[in-house]
Amino acid sequence: MKRSELAEYIKETIVEVLSEVSQEDVDTQKVYNDELEKTKDLTADLKEEDDVEPTAKDIDKNDSVSVISRKLQDTTKEMKSTVNQWKKAEGEDKERLLARLKDLTKIKKELEGLL
């Protein structure tokens, strides 16, 4: 097969395939492409944020591991004392202490997540 015959065959095949595609398929593909572009923009933004080095202010704002560890120990100690008070309490005091224990549990989980 000569080069010109091959080129003609390829053109005919492409035209044949493209003529089979409906307008609905084209519209659907455009929607998918738009969504893909949005996703690419979001991932590019995330990569840019990850690539930025922390400044001295950012480092100062973040607590060190030892400070977080100390806060976790203090929270655990407060939880133990609150549990002891809760065991002795009755009525509204018991409910108030239970709410405090739930708050302390949330704080403890956040601190553990930071470590």
Backbone as CSV, one residue per row, in Angstrom:
resi,resn,N_x,N_y,N_z,CA_x,CA_y,CA_z,C_x,C_y,C_z
1,MET,0.845,-1.165,0.000,0.000,0.000,0.000,0.898,1.237,0.000
2,LYS,0.595,2.139,-0.906,1.383,3.356,-1.022,1.017,4.311,0.110
3,ARG,1.918,5.246,0.306,1.724,6.221,1.374,0.464,7.046,1.137
4,SER,0.208,7.463,-0.070,-0.977,8.259,-0.372,-2.255,7.449,-0.152
5,GLU,-2.223,6.158,-0.516,-3.378,5.295,-0.297,-3.624,5.100,1.194
6,LEU,-2.545,4.949,1.962,-2.658,4.791,3.411,-3.245,6.047,4.037
7,ALA,-2.771,7.208,3.619,-3.291,8.464,4.149,-4.770,8.608,3.828
8,GLU,-5.169,8.262,2.643,-6.579,8.340,2.245,-7.419,7.372,3.075
9,TYR,-6.901,6.165,3.300,-7.615,5.179,4.103,-7.804,5.677,5.538
10,ILE,-6.779,6.264,6.098,-6.851,6.791,7.463,-7.874,7.915,7.538
11,LYS,-7.870,8.831,6.552,-8.841,9.919,6.530,-10.265,9.381,6.474
12,GLU,-10.494,8.407,5.607,-11.824,7.821,5.471,-12.263,7.166,6.778
13,THR,-11.352,6.461,7.434,-11.662,5.793,8.691,-12.009,6.813,9.775
14,ILE,-11.250,7.883,9.841,-11.501,8.922,10.839,-12.855,9.572,10.596
15,VAL,-13.138,9.915,9.353,-14.422,10.532,9.017,-15.566,9.583,9.359
16,GLU,-15.396,8.326,9.076,-16.422,7.326,9.355,-16.686,7.214,10.856
17,VAL,-15.627,7.170,11.645,-15.768,7.045,13.100,-16.394,8.305,13.682
18,LEU,-15.934,9.447,13.225,-16.461,10.704,13.763,-17.916,10.927,13.368
19,SER,-18.324,10.458,12.245,-19.714,10.634,11.830,-20.652,9.775,12.665
20,GLU,-20.152,8.727,13.293,-20.966,7.867,14.140,-21.232,8.492,15.505
21,VAL,-20.461,9.463,15.913,-20.604,10.099,17.215,-21.795,11.043,17.168
22,SER,-22.689,10.925,18.165,-23.867,11.789,18.202,-23.543,13.104,18.912
23,GLN,-24.420,14.075,18.749,-24.236,15.375,19.403,-24.323,15.215,20.921
24,GLU,-25.146,14.284,21.386,-25.281,14.037,22.824,-23.952,13.557,23.403
25,ASP,-23.261,12.696,22.658,-21.956,12.216,23.106,-20.957,13.364,23.192
26,VAL,-21.017,14.263,22.243,-20.110,15.415,22.229,-20.397,16.319,23.428
27,ASP,-21.687,16.578,23.695,-22.057,17.423,24.832,-21.636,16.790,26.154
28,THR,-21.844,15.494,26.265,-21.444,14.781,27.482,-19.938,14.854,27.673
29,GLN,-19.200,14.711,26.602,-17.745,14.778,26.692,-17.291,16.172,27.102
30,LYS,-17.977,17.206,26.619,-17.634,18.575,27.018,-17.828,18.767,28.514
31,VAL,-18.922,18.221,29.050,-19.171,18.320,30.493,-18.064,17.613,31.265
32,TYR,-17.700,16.411,30.813,-16.617,15.681,31.469,-15.301,16.452,31.404
33,ASN,-15.023,17.060,30.269,-13.790,17.838,30.128,-13.783,19.043,31.056
34,ASP,-14.932,19.718,31.187,-15.030,20.860,32.097,-14.762,20.433,33.535
35,GLU,-15.352,19.309,33.937,-15.126,18.794,35.287,-13.666,18.409,35.495
36,LEU,-13.073,17.849,34.478,-11.661,17.473,34.558,-10.785,18.705,34.740
37,GLU,-11.093,19.769,34.033,-10.332,21.017,34.171,-10.461,21.578,35.586
38,LYS,-11.671,21.518,36.156,-11.863,21.992,37.528,-11.015,21.182,38.490
39,THR,-10.989,19.873,38.283,-10.203,18.993,39.135,-8.715,19.308,39.003
40,LYS,-8.273,19.556,37.784,-6.863,19.902,37.572,-6.521,21.199,38.287
41,ASP,-7.427,22.190,38.226,-7.191,23.460,38.916,-7.102,23.261,40.418
42,LEU,-7.978,22.424,40.976,-7.960,22.174,42.409,-6.682,21.473,42.834
43,THR,-6.267,20.477,42.073,-5.047,19.764,42.442,-3.825,20.662,42.284
44,ALA,-3.845,21.555,41.312,-2.730,22.488,41.150,-2.659,23.431,42.341
45,ASP,-3.819,23.901,42.811,-3.849,24.774,43.980,-3.320,24.050,45.208
46,LEU,-3.711,22.780,45.371,-3.246,22.018,46.521,-1.743,21.801,46.468
47,LYS,-1.220,21.521,45.288,0.220,21.316,45.154,0.973,22.600,45.479
48,GLU,0.429,23.742,45.053,1.083,25.010,45.344,1.108,25.276,46.836
49,GLU,0.021,24.951,47.543,-0.019,25.157,48.983,0.964,24.239,49.687
50,ASP,1.111,23.002,49.209,2.014,22.055,49.833,3.474,22.429,49.588
51,ASP,3.755,23.057,48.461,5.124,23.394,48.111,5.656,24.600,48.876
52,VAL,4.779,25.397,49.460,5.189,26.607,50.153,5.853,26.230,51.475
53,GLU,7.028,26.770,51.690,7.752,26.522,52.922,7.135,27.343,54.047
54,PRO,7.066,26.792,55.263,6.502,27.565,56.372,7.407,28.732,56.737
55,THR,6.800,29.834,57.101,7.563,31.002,57.526,7.884,30.890,59.007
56,ALA,8.669,31.819,59.508,9.017,31.813,60.929,7.771,32.002,61.783
57,LYS,6.829,32.832,61.311,5.575,33.040,62.054,4.779,31.747,62.134
58,ASP,4.724,31.004,61.016,3.999,29.738,61.007,4.610,28.756,62.002
59,ILE,5.923,28.736,62.040,6.603,27.820,62.960,6.341,28.223,64.395
60,ASP,6.345,29.514,64.681,6.080,29.984,66.030,4.646,29.690,66.445
61,LYS,3.717,29.793,65.498,2.314,29.535,65.814,2.095,28.076,66.190
62,ASN,2.773,27.181,65.526,2.597,25.757,65.791,3.280,25.394,67.104
63,ASP,2.556,24.627,67.919,3.130,24.208,69.192,4.123,23.077,68.964
64,SER,5.139,23.052,69.800,6.108,21.975,69.695,5.503,20.700,70.274
65,VAL,6.142,19.605,70.017,5.653,18.311,70.482,5.610,18.282,72.008
66,SER,6.605,18.870,72.640,6.635,18.849,74.107,5.485,19.658,74.696
67,VAL,5.136,20.779,74.075,4.033,21.595,74.567,2.712,20.843,74.382
68,ILE,2.535,20.226,73.230,1.317,19.447,72.975,1.239,18.282,73.948
69,SER,2.365,17.629,74.184,2.407,16.511,75.120,2.011,16.961,76.523
70,ARG,2.523,18.112,76.951,2.185,18.639,78.272,0.697,18.964,78.356
71,LYS,0.151,19.571,77.310,-1.276,19.883,77.292,-2.105,18.597,77.361
72,LEU,-1.644,17.561,76.684,-2.345,16.282,76.711,-2.325,15.689,78.117
73,GLN,-1.188,15.778,78.794,-1.087,15.277,80.159,-2.018,16.057,81.093
74,ASP,-2.050,17.370,80.933,-2.930,18.196,81.763,-4.397,17.854,81.519
75,THR,-4.742,17.641,80.264,-6.125,17.294,79.926,-6.494,15.948,80.525
76,THR,-5.587,14.980,80.442,-5.844,13.656,81.001,-6.020,13.740,82.513
77,LYS,-5.178,14.533,83.158,-5.277,14.705,84.609,-6.617,15.338,84.980
78,GLU,-7.025,16.355,84.236,-8.300,17.008,84.500,-9.462,16.035,84.269
79,MET,-9.333,15.192,83.260,-10.380,14.198,83.004,-10.519,13.232,84.179
80,LYS,-9.408,12.797,84.732,-9.451,11.869,85.866,-10.116,12.513,87.076
81,SER,-9.765,13.745,87.364,-10.382,14.415,88.512,-11.870,14.661,88.264
82,THR,-12.226,14.973,87.021,-13.637,15.199,86.686,-14.429,13.905,86.813
83,VAL,-13.831,12.782,86.427,-14.512,11.489,86.563,-14.764,11.181,88.031
84,ASN,-13.784,11.454,88.880,-13.965,11.215,90.315,-15.092,12.085,90.865
85,GLN,-15.152,13.352,90.441,-16.233,14.237,90.883,-17.576,13.746,90.345
86,TRP,-17.571,13.256,89.106,-18.795,12.769,88.472,-19.371,11.566,89.223
87,LYS,-18.483,10.688,89.700,-18.931,9.502,90.431,-19.657,9.884,91.715
88,LYS,-19.205,10.967,92.343,-19.793,11.398,93.618,-21.008,12.297,93.419
89,ALA,-21.133,12.909,92.260,-22.183,13.902,92.025,-23.533,13.248,91.748
90,GLU,-24.570,14.093,91.873,-25.936,13.654,91.580,-26.671,14.784,90.872
91,GLY,-27.669,14.428,90.078,-28.556,15.405,89.453,-27.880,16.269,88.400
92,GLU,-28.089,17.580,88.530,-27.570,18.524,87.527,-26.048,18.569,87.506
93,ASP,-25.437,18.400,88.674,-23.971,18.393,88.720,-23.409,17.245,87.879
94,LYS,-24.072,16.102,87.951,-23.611,14.944,87.199,-23.699,15.211,85.697
95,GLU,-24.783,15.849,85.264,-24.950,16.180,83.854,-23.924,17.214,83.398
96,ARG,-23.680,18.204,84.255,-22.692,19.237,83.935,-21.300,18.625,83.802
97,LEU,-20.960,17.737,84.729,-19.647,17.078,84.676,-19.540,16.156,83.460
98,LEU,-20.636,15.518,83.100,-20.629,14.659,81.916,-20.370,15.489,80.655
99,ALA,-21.004,16.651,80.571,-20.769,17.538,79.425,-19.304,17.984,79.384
100,ARG,-18.746,18.273,80.559,-17.336,18.677,80.631,-16.425,17.526,80.183
101,LEU,-16.770,16.315,80.590,-15.976,15.151,80.172,-16.016,14.969,78.657
102,LYS,-17.176,15.206,78.058,-17.273,15.095,76.603,-16.401,16.146,75.923
103,ASP,-16.396,17.369,76.459,-15.543,18.423,75.904,-14.063,18.063,76.044
104,LEU,-13.709,17.547,77.221,-12.312,17.159,77.448,-11.901,16.012,76.524
105,THR,-12.823,15.113,76.235,-12.523,14.004,75.330,-12.235,14.526,73.928
106,LYS,-13.020,15.497,73.478,-12.770,16.096,72.169,-11.393,16.750,72.132
107,ILE,-11.070,17.487,73.191,-9.769,18.162,73.263,-8.643,17.134,73.243
108,LYS,-8.827,16.065,74.009,-7.798,15.016,74.075,-7.575,14.384,72.709
109,LYS,-8.655,14.112,71.975,-8.517,13.510,70.658,-7.804,14.449,69.685
110,GLU,-8.095,15.737,69.782,-7.413,16.713,68.924,-5.920,16.750,69.226
111,LEU,-5.589,16.758,70.506,-4.177,16.783,70.908,-3.466,15.513,70.451
112,GLU,-4.136,14.368,70.606,-3.529,13.115,70.156,-3.330,13.124,68.640
113,GLY,-4.237,13.766,67.938,-4.096,13.869,66.485,-2.919,14.745,66.073
114,LEU,-2.587,15.724,66.901,-1.457,16.603,66.603,-0.117,15.925,66.834
115,LEU,-0.119,14.926,67.708,1.142,14.225,67.987,1.379,13.237,66.921
